[in-house]
Structures are given as structure tokens and as C-alpha cells.
Amino acid sequence: MRARAHRPGRCSECGEPGPGYDRLPAREFEYVPLWGIRVYFLYALRRVQCARCGVKVEAVPWGQGKQTLTRSYMQFLATWARRLSWQEVARFFHTSWEQVFHSVCWQVEWGLAHRDLSGIQALGIDETAWQRGHRYLTVVYQLDAQARRLLWVGEQRTAKTLLKFFRFFGPERTRQLRFICSDLWPPYLKVIAKKAGQALHVLDRFHVALNLNKAVDQVRAEESKELRRQGAGADPNPDTLVPAEAA
């Protein structure tokens, strides 16, 4: 590939055109394979003299930064990584696990930069175990009828963790919340009451039933213990015994 004649390069930092400075050695950019054949773009990047940023490598529409993969190929790998394991994607398309990893990261970063967080009225807050030894992540997702998606993930399941989400979410969006669903984890309850007290707090029925069963079991255990304390182990009163024939 060659640059068009008399077409100045654009700065990769600010995007403004600038006069040419020099040209780097030719570089390969891997494209989506065709019929199992690996395809590469071969192009010698120009460096431009940007009036704002100084000497910078030009921006190219098919690549980003120092990535050796084209944007189309990174999107291709990231899409397949949603259906297969990263190792399987790398093996099937004759690339490396690291390239699949970088493709997924690029796709996630692009999605985070372009997502719209307006109009969210319902949130779900939960924790999930991700390592042995009671290591948890706090997960916040949108529960509106028109959109159900993951919004934020934080390490641990503490009050400080959930406070970080509300700082990220912002007070204006928080005031628009109408419903929040969570379990009965005390740090979550405390933060939700403090930051989004206007929202209807819905407790998920699984944890409600779980705590109800625990309370019932505790009451049964206490009553059984009390009955044993009152009568168990004492000799029965002979006057109260009933012959088997009479029974």
C-alpha cells in the first residue's frame, strides 16, 4: 500500500494534517484471513510535523497505535472470542492468545468510550466469586426493559467498592433511578440507602427465602432445645403411662 500523492498525513494524536517529516520502514498489518490464507497490509508509515504535537507518526484508518493487527481483524477476533475460548480462537485462526487478548481489550475500551448511560432507571447489584478463598467482585448491571447490560465491575464486595460505582455513575444519573435490586448484603444496603434512597429497593427473592428458612430453622432449633431442657431425660410419670392395649 502507498499513500496518495499530494495527500498530507494526519497526526495520530490530534488528527490534524501536517507536512511530511520522514518515512519509517515498511510494516506489516495483519488483516482478516481469506479462505484460511493469512493476509497482510504492507505499508511504510510516514511521520508528520504537527504544529501542535511535534513530530508524530501518521494516523491510518486501518490500524491504531503500535498494534500489528488491523482494526477489522481485531473486531473479527473479539467477535469470535464471545463464542469460543480465547485459546481456541487463536488456534483456529493461526494467531496467538495475546493477539486475541489485545483484540478483546480494544473492543471493550471502544465500547466503554462510546456507550450511552442516559435514561437508566433500574439497576441490579450483586457479587460473584472469582477466586478461591472468598474473593468476590461487585457487579452492577442495567435492568431496564429496553436494555439489559453489564455496567460496572469492582473488586471486593465492600461499601467502598459500591461507593466507587456511584461516583462513576454520577449524582445526576443516580437521582433518575427508580428501582434497584440487590441481595441482603449489609454494605450494599447501607450504600444504596445513602446514595439512592429515592429508588424502590427490591430484594431478590432467593436471598429473602434463604434468610426466612434460616430464621425458621433457628426458631425450630431453639424450641427443640427448650423442650429437651424442660422434659428430656426425666423419668416419665408412671401415672401417665397408657397400656398398649388401651392405646
C-alpha positions in Angstrom: 0.0 0.0 0.0 1.1 3.6 -0.7 -0.2 6.9 0.4 -2.0 9.0 -2.2 0.2 11.6 -3.9 -0.1 15.2 -2.5 -2.2 14.0 0.4 -0.6 15.1 3.7 -0.6 12.7 6.7 -2.6 13.3 9.8 -1.2 13.4 13.3 -2.0 10.3 15.3 -2.5 12.5 18.5 -4.8 15.3 17.4 -5.8 14.2 13.9 -4.7 17.5 12.2 -2.9 17.3 8.9 0.8 18.3 8.7 3.7 18.3 6.4 5.8 15.1 6.0 8.9 14.7 8.1 10.3 11.3 7.1 9.1 7.7 6.4 9.6 4.6 8.6 10.5 1.2 7.3 7.6 -0.8 5.8 5.5 -2.6 8.4 3.0 -5.5 8.2 -0.6 -5.1 9.4 -2.5 -8.4 9.7 -5.9 -8.5 8.1 -8.9 -10.9 8.3 -7.7 -14.2 6.7 -9.4 -15.2 3.4 -10.1 -18.9 2.8 -7.7 -19.8 5.6 -4.9 -17.7 4.0 -3.3 -15.1 6.1 -3.5 -11.6 4.7 -1.2 -8.6 5.5 -1.2 -4.9 4.6 2.4 -3.8 3.9 2.8 0.0 4.4 5.6 2.4 5.3 4.2 4.8 7.9 5.0 8.5 7.5 5.9 10.8 10.3 4.4 14.3 10.1 5.5 17.6 11.6 2.4 18.6 13.6 2.2 22.2 14.6 0.6 21.2 17.9 2.1 17.9 18.9 5.5 17.9 17.2 6.8 15.0 15.1 4.3 12.2 15.3 3.6 9.0 13.3 0.6 9.5 10.9 -2.8 8.1 11.7 -4.0 5.3 9.4 -7.7 4.2 9.1 -7.0 0.5 9.4 -4.7 0.5 12.4 -4.2 2.0 15.9 -1.1 2.7 17.8 1.6 0.1 17.7 -0.9 -2.8 17.0 0.2 -5.2 14.3 -3.4 -6.2 13.7 -5.9 -4.1 11.6 -9.0 -2.8 13.4 -11.1 -5.1 11.2 -9.1 -8.2 12.3 -9.3 -7.2 16.0 -13.0 -6.8 15.7 -13.2 -10.1 13.9 -11.2 -11.9 16.7 -13.1 -10.2 19.5 -16.5 -11.3 18.0 -15.3 -14.9 17.8 -14.0 -14.7 21.3 -17.6 -14.3 22.5 -18.4 -17.8 21.2 -15.2 -19.7 21.7 -12.4 -19.7 24.3 -9.5 -17.3 23.5 -7.2 -20.3 23.1 -9.5 -21.9 20.6 -9.8 -18.7 18.6 -6.1 -18.3 18.5 -5.6 -21.9 17.3 -8.3 -21.8 14.7 -7.2 -18.5 13.1 -3.4 -19.2 13.4 -2.7 -16.3 15.7 -1.6 -16.1 19.4 -3.5 -15.9 22.6 -2.0 -12.5 23.3 -3.4 -11.1 20.0 -6.9 -12.3 20.9 -6.5 -10.8 24.3 -5.4 -7.4 22.9 -8.3 -7.6 20.4 -10.9 -8.1 23.2 -9.3 -5.3 25.3 -9.5 -2.9 22.3 -13.2 -3.8 21.6 -14.1 -3.3 25.3 -12.3 0.0 25.5 -14.0 1.2 22.3 -17.4 0.1 23.7 -16.8 1.9 27.0 -15.8 5.1 25.3 -18.9 5.1 23.0 -21.7 3.7 25.3 -24.7 5.8 26.3 -25.6 5.8 30.0 -28.6 8.2 29.8 -32.1 7.1 30.7 -31.1 4.3 33.1 -33.9 3.8 35.7 -33.3 0.3 37.1 -30.1 -1.3 38.4 -29.1 -4.7 39.7 -26.3 -5.1 42.2 -24.8 -8.4 43.1 -21.5 -10.1 43.9 -19.8 -13.0 42.1 -16.9 -15.2 43.3 -13.9 -15.1 41.0 -11.1 -16.7 43.1 -10.8 -19.2 45.9 -10.8 -18.0 49.4 -13.9 -15.8 49.3 -12.6 -13.4 46.7 -15.5 -11.5 45.2 -16.4 -8.9 42.6 -19.2 -6.4 42.8 -21.2 -6.4 39.6 -23.7 -3.7 38.6 -25.9 -4.1 35.6 -28.9 -2.3 33.9 -32.3 -3.9 34.3 -34.5 -1.7 32.2 -37.0 -3.4 29.9 -35.4 -1.9 26.8 -31.8 -2.7 27.8 -30.1 -5.3 30.0 -26.4 -5.0 30.1 -23.3 -5.0 32.4 -22.3 -1.5 33.5 -19.5 -1.8 36.0 -17.3 -4.3 37.9 -15.3 -3.6 41.0 -13.0 -5.7 43.2 -14.4 -7.0 46.5 -17.9 -6.5 47.9 -17.4 -3.7 50.4 -19.2 -0.4 50.9 -16.2 1.4 49.4 -16.4 -0.7 46.3 -20.1 0.2 45.7 -19.3 3.9 46.5 -16.8 3.9 43.7 -19.6 2.9 41.3 -21.9 5.7 42.4 -19.0 8.2 42.0 -18.5 6.8 38.5 -22.3 6.9 37.7 -22.7 10.5 38.9 -25.3 12.2 41.1 -27.4 13.3 38.2 -27.9 9.8 36.8 -28.3 8.4 40.4 -31.3 10.8 41.0 -33.0 9.3 37.9 -33.0 5.8 39.3 -36.4 4.3 40.2 -35.6 0.7 41.0 -32.6 -1.1 42.5 -32.5 -4.8 43.0 -29.9 -6.4 45.3 -29.4 -9.1 47.9 -29.3 -8.6 51.7 -25.5 -7.9 52.0 -25.3 -5.2 54.7 -22.7 -3.0 52.9 -24.9 -2.8 49.8 -27.9 -2.0 51.8 -26.1 0.8 53.6 -24.7 2.4 50.4 -28.0 2.1 48.5 -29.9 3.8 51.3 -27.4 6.6 51.4 -26.9 7.3 47.7 -30.2 6.3 46.1 -32.8 6.5 48.8 -35.4 7.7 46.4 -35.4 4.4 44.4 -37.6 1.5 45.3 -35.2 -1.1 46.7 -36.2 -4.6 45.6 -34.7 -7.5 47.5 -34.2 -10.6 45.3 -36.5 -13.4 46.4 -33.7 -16.0 46.6 -32.0 -14.3 49.5 -35.3 -13.4 51.1 -36.3 -17.1 51.1 -32.8 -18.1 52.2 -32.9 -15.9 55.2 -36.5 -16.9 56.0 -35.6 -20.6 56.0 -32.6 -19.8 58.2 -34.9 -18.0 60.7 -37.4 -20.8 60.7 -34.6 -23.4 61.3 -33.3 -21.2 64.2 -36.7 -21.0 65.8 -37.2 -24.8 65.5 -33.8 -25.4 67.0 -34.4 -23.1 69.9 -37.9 -24.6 70.6 -36.5 -28.1 70.4 -33.7 -27.2 72.8 -36.2 -25.7 75.2 -38.5 -28.8 75.1 -35.5 -31.0 75.8 -34.5 -28.8 78.7 -38.0 -29.0 80.2 -38.7 -32.7 79.8 -36.0 -34.7 78.1 -34.0 -37.1 80.4 -36.6 -37.1 83.3 -38.2 -40.3 84.3 -41.7 -40.5 83.0 -44.6 -40.3 85.5 -46.0 -43.8 85.9 -49.5 -42.4 86.3 -49.4 -41.0 82.8 -48.4 -44.3 81.2 -51.1 -45.9 79.0 -51.1 -49.7 78.3 -50.5 -50.7 74.8 -53.9 -52.5 74.7 -55.7 -49.3 75.7 -53.9 -47.3 73.1 
